[in-house]
Amino acid sequence: MPRVETGQTAPAFTLTDHTGGTVSLSDFSGRSLIVFFYPAAMTPGCTKEACDFRDSLVRLQKAGYDVVGISPDKPEKLAAFVQKESLTYPLLSDTDRAVMNAYGAYGEKTLYGKKVTGVIRSTIIIGPDGTITVAKYNIKATGHVASLSKALGLG
């Protein structure tokens, strides 16, 4: 799948969240949105990344950024993840991977030296006008939020 690029209009989406409600890209119109795509709730790397976003959320929100996480997990698993890790932002379920495909966050990747097809750990930042301002792929879970914050000038 082709990846999204800076300056491009972000593909619209509406997904079910961990509460069973729906969340759409348009819900964040007028604000910047950090969307992180991750392979699976309750796995070590994804837990680290999700908790890093949780721990940085107030600082990100003060700077005008909202955060959502998207994975192929079902809402029930996402709800358990939110509860277990006290996550404070929406987790969205993309079981058919349509949104991941639209953003280039699903496809061939190298895992432990082998080519596999799966979720590509990615972070996309969408500006208040709906255009992509940052698109990072194949990121590492550990230290990602700190490096993203530094790139955004948040220290």
C-alpha positions in Angstrom: 0.0 0.0 0.0 1.2 3.5 -0.7 2.1 5.6 2.3 0.7 9.0 3.1 2.9 12.0 2.8 3.3 15.5 4.3 0.9 18.0 2.7 -1.6 15.3 1.6 -5.2 15.4 2.8 -5.6 12.8 5.5 -7.9 9.9 4.5 -11.3 10.2 6.4 -12.2 7.5 8.8 -14.9 6.4 11.3 -14.1 3.6 13.6 -15.5 1.9 16.7 -13.6 2.9 19.9 -12.9 0.9 23.1 -16.3 2.0 24.6 -18.3 0.8 21.6 -18.9 4.4 20.3 -17.6 5.8 17.1 -14.8 8.2 16.5 -14.3 10.0 13.2 -11.4 12.1 11.9 -13.9 14.9 11.5 -14.4 14.9 15.3 -10.9 16.5 15.5 -11.5 19.3 12.9 -9.7 22.4 14.0 -7.2 20.6 16.2 -4.0 18.7 15.5 -4.3 14.9 15.8 -1.6 12.3 16.5 -2.7 8.9 15.1 -0.5 6.0 16.1 -0.9 2.6 14.5 0.2 -0.4 16.5 0.1 -4.1 16.0 -1.6 -5.5 19.1 -2.9 -4.4 22.4 -1.3 -5.9 25.5 2.0 -6.8 23.9 5.2 -5.4 25.4 6.1 -2.9 22.7 2.6 -1.7 22.1 2.0 -1.4 25.9 5.2 0.7 26.2 4.2 3.0 23.4 0.6 3.4 24.6 1.8 4.2 28.1 4.3 6.7 26.8 1.4 8.5 25.0 -0.7 8.3 28.2 2.1 9.8 30.3 2.7 12.6 27.7 -1.0 13.3 26.9 -1.4 16.5 29.1 1.7 18.1 27.6 0.6 17.1 24.0 -3.0 18.4 24.6 -1.6 21.7 26.0 0.3 22.1 22.8 -2.9 21.5 20.8 -2.5 17.8 20.0 -5.1 15.1 20.6 -4.1 11.4 20.4 -5.8 8.2 19.1 -4.3 4.8 18.8 -5.5 2.4 16.0 -5.0 -1.4 15.9 -6.7 -4.4 14.4 -7.9 -5.5 17.9 -11.6 -5.8 18.6 -13.2 -3.1 20.9 -13.5 -5.6 23.8 -9.7 -6.2 23.8 -9.1 -2.5 23.5 -11.4 -1.9 26.5 -9.4 -4.4 28.6 -6.2 -2.7 27.5 -7.5 0.8 28.4 -8.6 -0.5 31.8 -5.4 -2.5 32.5 -3.0 0.4 31.6 -5.3 3.4 32.6 -5.1 4.8 29.1 -6.7 8.3 28.8 -7.3 8.6 25.1 -9.4 6.7 22.5 -8.2 3.4 21.1 -9.9 2.6 17.8 -10.6 -0.8 16.3 -9.7 -1.3 12.6 -10.5 -5.1 12.3 -10.7 -5.0 8.5 -7.5 -2.9 8.3 -9.2 -0.5 5.9 -7.9 2.6 7.7 -4.4 1.1 8.1 -4.3 0.4 4.4 -5.5 3.9 3.6 -2.6 5.3 5.7 0.0 2.8 4.5 0.3 1.3 8.0 -0.4 -2.2 6.9 1.7 -4.3 4.5 5.0 -6.0 4.1 7.6 -5.5 6.8 10.7 -7.2 8.2 10.3 -8.9 11.5 13.2 -10.7 13.0 14.9 -10.8 9.6 11.9 -12.3 7.8 9.5 -10.6 5.4 5.9 -10.7 6.9 2.7 -8.9 6.2 1.2 -7.0 9.2 0.7 -3.7 10.9 3.6 -1.3 10.3 4.1 0.7 13.5 3.5 4.2 12.3 2.6 7.7 13.6 0.8 10.2 11.5 0.1 13.8 12.6 -2.8 15.6 11.0 -3.1 19.3 11.2 -6.2 21.3 12.1 -7.0 21.7 8.4 -7.0 17.9 7.8 -3.6 17.8 6.1 -0.8 15.5 7.1 2.1 17.4 8.8 4.2 14.3 9.8 4.2 10.7 8.6 6.7 8.3 10.3 6.8 4.6 9.5 8.6 1.6 11.0 9.2 3.4 14.2 10.5 1.9 17.4 8.0 1.8 20.3 10.6 2.7 23.0 11.5 6.3 23.0 9.2 7.2 20.1 7.0 9.7 22.0 10.1 11.5 23.4 11.6 11.8 19.9 8.2 12.9 18.5 7.8 15.5 21.2 11.3 16.9 20.5 10.5 17.0 16.7 7.3 19.0 17.6 9.4 21.4 19.7 7.8 20.2 22.9 11.1 19.4 24.6 
